[in-house]
């Protein structure tokens, strides 16, 4: 179990390196509510951070804008 946890932590650290400073700040704000970074998607408008808490997903654009009503579809 501890090895799996280390792999998850390493993945999150790698994802955090891909985020802009503005995205990191916004992520820090919403992580207090239980949201965690799931993945980063490259879009024509730049990198989009996808953050989840349970089945709820929100996105953070490169400018740090949080979209709580994102139309992004998450595959399960």
N, C-alpha and C positions, 0 to 999 in steps of 0.2 A: 504493500500500500504506500509506504513512504516514497518509493521510487516513482510510482505513478504520479504522485503529488509533485515531485520535483520536475517531471516532464511537463506537467501542466503549467507550473510556475515558469519554466524556461520558455514555453510557447508564448505565454502572456508577456514576458519580458521582450521577446522578439517582436511581438505585435506592437508593443508600446514604442519601440524604436521607429516604427513606420509612421507614427502619428506626428502631426504638427504640434507645436507648442500650444496653440489654441485648442486643439482637440484634446490634448493631455489635460489642460485646465478644466475643460468642460467635463471630461470623464471623471476627474477628481471630484467635481461638485456632485455628480449624480451617483457616484459609487457609494456615497454615504447612505443612499436609499436602498442599496442591495444590488444595483446593476453591475454587471461585469462585462468586460470586453470579450466578444465572441470571435470576431474576425474583422479584417480590413478588406474592403472591396475597392478595386480600381475602377473608376467611372470616367466618362468623358470630362466631367467637371472636377476631377481630382479624386483623392482618396476619401473613402467614406467609412467611418468606424461604425460597426454594428455592435450595439450593446444590448444585453438581455438580462431580464430577471424573470425566471419562469418562462412562460409563453409570451410575455410582453417583450417587444423589440423596439428600440429607438435607434436613430442614427445621428451621427455627429459629422458635419462636413468639415473641410479643411480650415474654414474660418472659425470653427468652434461652435457653430449654430446647432442647437439640439432640435431635432424633429421628433416630437413625441407621437406624431400621427403618420409615420413613414409608411409608404406603400410597399416597402421591401418584403419579399416573400422568403420565409425561412423554411428550408427543407428539413424534415425530421428523419 
